[in-house]
Amino acid sequence: MVQNRKLTDLRNIGSKIAGRLNEAGIFSEDELRFFGPVKAHRMIKEKHPNEALPVCYYLYSFEGALYDKHWDEIGEKRKQELRFEID
């Protein structure tokens, strides 16, 4: 797997989500991998505490991006694990 790609080169990550990651201090695939989907979600939530962040657009997208899967393909069990970690 090629690493350290730009965020927008990753599956599920468009310019809006990449911008949110950038605001949180994450600028590359390697940085997203280092922090992981849960920490990245928390970092964005800290920057936007009054905004509802849909887990499918953020948490699941980050997980899918790291494994080159559409966010809906990561499996219900893994989605539950991720939701448990952010609660």
Number of C-alpha atoms within 10 A of each C-alpha: 6 5 11 15 13 13 25 18 15 22 18 23 20 13 11 10 18 20 16 20 24 14 14 18 14 21 19 20 20 16 16 21 17 12 13 15 23 18 15 23 21 16 19 21 16 12 13 14 11 8 10 8 15 9 16 15 13 22 24 26 25 31 25 22 23 19 14 16 17 15 22 12 12 16 10 10 9 13 19 10 10 17 14 10 11 13 5
